[in-house]
Amino acid sequence: MNLNSASTAATVTTPVHSLLVPFPVVCFTLALLTDIAFWQTGHIMWQNFSAWLLFAGIIAGVIAGVAGVLEFLFRRERRRQGAVWLHVIGYVLILGLAFVNNLVHAADGWTAVVPYGLILSAATVLLAILFALLGRATLYRQSGVSGYE
Protein backbone atom coordinates (compact mmCIF):
# COMPACT_ATOMS: atom_id res chain seq x y z
CA MET A 1 0.00 0.00 0.00
CA ASN A 2 1.49 3.28 -1.11
CA LEU A 3 0.67 6.09 1.31
CA ASN A 4 2.06 8.77 -0.98
CA SER A 5 -0.25 8.09 -3.91
CA ALA A 6 -2.99 10.61 -4.61
CA SER A 7 -6.52 9.55 -3.84
CA THR A 8 -8.85 9.13 -6.77
CA ALA A 9 -11.86 10.14 -4.70
CA ALA A 10 -13.39 13.44 -5.68
CA THR A 11 -12.97 16.16 -3.11
CA VAL A 12 -16.17 18.02 -2.35
CA THR A 13 -15.84 21.38 -0.66
CA THR A 14 -18.68 22.81 1.35
CA PRO A 15 -19.97 26.13 0.01
CA VAL A 16 -19.34 28.95 2.48
CA HIS A 17 -22.86 30.30 2.18
CA SER A 18 -24.27 26.92 3.21
CA LEU A 19 -22.53 27.36 6.57
CA LEU A 20 -24.31 30.70 7.07
CA VAL A 21 -27.81 29.73 5.87
CA PRO A 22 -28.84 27.90 9.08
CA PHE A 23 -28.79 31.18 11.06
CA PRO A 24 -31.68 32.86 9.19
CA VAL A 25 -33.56 29.56 9.01
CA VAL A 26 -33.38 29.21 12.80
CA CYS A 27 -34.45 32.84 13.28
CA PHE A 28 -37.45 32.40 10.96
CA THR A 29 -38.44 29.14 12.66
CA LEU A 30 -38.23 30.74 16.09
CA ALA A 31 -40.27 33.68 14.80
CA LEU A 32 -42.99 31.22 13.82
CA LEU A 33 -42.87 29.69 17.30
CA THR A 34 -43.06 33.09 19.00
CA ASP A 35 -45.97 34.01 16.71
CA ILE A 36 -47.77 30.89 17.87
CA ALA A 37 -46.97 31.81 21.49
CA PHE A 38 -48.40 35.30 20.91
CA TRP A 39 -51.51 33.84 19.29
CA GLN A 40 -52.06 31.57 22.29
CA THR A 41 -51.22 34.03 25.09
CA GLY A 42 -51.67 37.54 23.73
CA HIS A 43 -48.51 38.76 25.53
CA ILE A 44 -46.90 41.59 23.57
CA MET A 45 -43.45 40.24 24.49
CA TRP A 46 -43.88 37.44 21.92
CA GLN A 47 -44.68 39.94 19.18
CA ASN A 48 -41.50 41.85 20.00
CA PHE A 49 -39.48 38.62 19.97
CA SER A 50 -40.92 37.77 16.56
CA ALA A 51 -40.08 41.16 15.10
CA TRP A 52 -36.49 40.99 16.35
CA LEU A 53 -36.04 37.40 15.18
CA LEU A 54 -37.32 38.33 11.73
CA PHE A 55 -34.94 41.29 11.58
CA ALA A 56 -31.97 39.15 12.69
CA GLY A 57 -32.92 36.47 10.17
CA ILE A 58 -33.09 38.99 7.35
CA ILE A 59 -29.67 40.42 8.23
CA ALA A 60 -28.13 36.93 8.49
CA GLY A 61 -29.86 35.95 5.24
CA VAL A 62 -28.45 38.95 3.40
CA ILE A 63 -24.96 38.08 4.68
CA ALA A 64 -25.41 34.47 3.50
CA GLY A 65 -26.70 35.75 0.16
CA VAL A 66 -23.70 38.02 -0.32
CA ALA A 67 -21.40 35.09 0.51
CA GLY A 68 -23.27 32.98 -2.05
CA VAL A 69 -22.95 35.63 -4.75
CA LEU A 70 -19.24 36.08 -4.06
CA GLU A 71 -18.73 32.35 -4.13
CA PHE A 72 -20.62 32.12 -7.41
CA LEU A 73 -18.47 34.86 -8.94
CA PHE A 74 -15.07 33.73 -7.69
CA ARG A 75 -15.29 29.93 -7.53
CA ARG A 76 -15.41 28.47 -11.01
CA GLU A 77 -16.74 25.06 -9.92
CA ARG A 78 -19.84 26.70 -8.39
CA ARG A 79 -20.81 28.24 -11.73
CA ARG A 80 -21.13 24.82 -13.35
CA GLN A 81 -23.89 23.74 -11.00
CA GLY A 82 -27.26 23.69 -12.74
CA ALA A 83 -29.52 24.39 -9.76
CA VAL A 84 -27.89 27.69 -8.77
CA TRP A 85 -30.71 29.81 -10.15
CA LEU A 86 -33.30 27.71 -8.33
CA HIS A 87 -31.50 28.50 -5.07
CA VAL A 88 -31.25 32.18 -5.92
CA ILE A 89 -35.00 32.34 -6.56
CA GLY A 90 -35.66 30.43 -3.35
CA TYR A 91 -33.46 32.68 -1.20
CA VAL A 92 -34.98 35.82 -2.70
CA LEU A 93 -38.51 34.49 -2.07
CA ILE A 94 -37.69 33.54 1.52
CA LEU A 95 -36.02 36.87 2.32
CA GLY A 96 -38.80 38.78 0.56
CA LEU A 97 -41.48 36.99 2.57
CA ALA A 98 -39.54 37.58 5.78
CA PHE A 99 -39.21 41.29 4.94
CA VAL A 100 -42.95 41.64 4.28
CA ASN A 101 -43.58 39.69 7.48
CA ASN A 102 -41.34 42.08 9.40
CA LEU A 103 -43.37 45.00 8.06
CA VAL A 104 -46.58 43.27 9.17
CA HIS A 105 -45.08 42.72 12.62
CA ALA A 106 -44.23 46.43 12.84
CA ALA A 107 -47.91 47.21 13.42
CA ASP A 108 -49.27 47.40 16.94
CA GLY A 109 -51.51 44.94 18.67
CA TRP A 110 -53.16 41.68 17.84
CA THR A 111 -53.44 42.29 14.07
CA ALA A 112 -49.65 42.57 13.77
CA VAL A 113 -49.43 38.81 14.19
CA VAL A 114 -52.87 37.24 13.82
CA PRO A 115 -53.62 36.13 11.12
CA TYR A 116 -51.26 37.58 8.48
CA GLY A 117 -48.03 37.52 10.47
CA LEU A 118 -48.65 33.94 11.48
CA ILE A 119 -49.43 32.92 7.90
CA LEU A 120 -46.35 34.69 6.54
CA SER A 121 -44.14 33.10 9.22
CA ALA A 122 -45.45 29.64 8.36
CA ALA A 123 -44.98 30.25 4.62
CA THR A 124 -41.41 31.46 5.20
CA VAL A 125 -40.51 28.38 7.22
CA LEU A 126 -42.15 26.02 4.71
CA LEU A 127 -40.27 27.63 1.83
CA ALA A 128 -37.01 27.40 3.80
CA ILE A 129 -37.60 23.68 4.39
CA LEU A 130 -38.47 23.09 0.74
CA PHE A 131 -35.38 24.83 -0.61
CA ALA A 132 -33.16 23.22 2.04
CA LEU A 133 -34.31 19.79 0.88
CA LEU A 134 -33.74 20.74 -2.76
CA GLY A 135 -30.28 22.04 -1.91
CA ARG A 136 -29.38 18.89 -0.01
CA ALA A 137 -30.54 16.66 -2.86
CA THR A 138 -28.53 18.73 -5.34
CA LEU A 139 -25.40 18.59 -3.17
CA TYR A 140 -25.62 14.81 -2.83
CA ARG A 141 -26.29 14.35 -6.54
CA GLN A 142 -23.33 16.50 -7.56
CA SER A 143 -20.94 14.95 -5.05
CA GLY A 144 -21.65 11.47 -6.35
CA VAL A 145 -22.95 10.07 -3.07
CA SER A 146 -24.95 6.98 -3.88
CA GLY A 147 -28.14 5.95 -2.17
CA TYR A 148 -29.68 9.42 -2.01
CA GLU A 149 -32.17 10.11 -4.73
Disulfide bonds with the S-S distance in Angstrom:
none
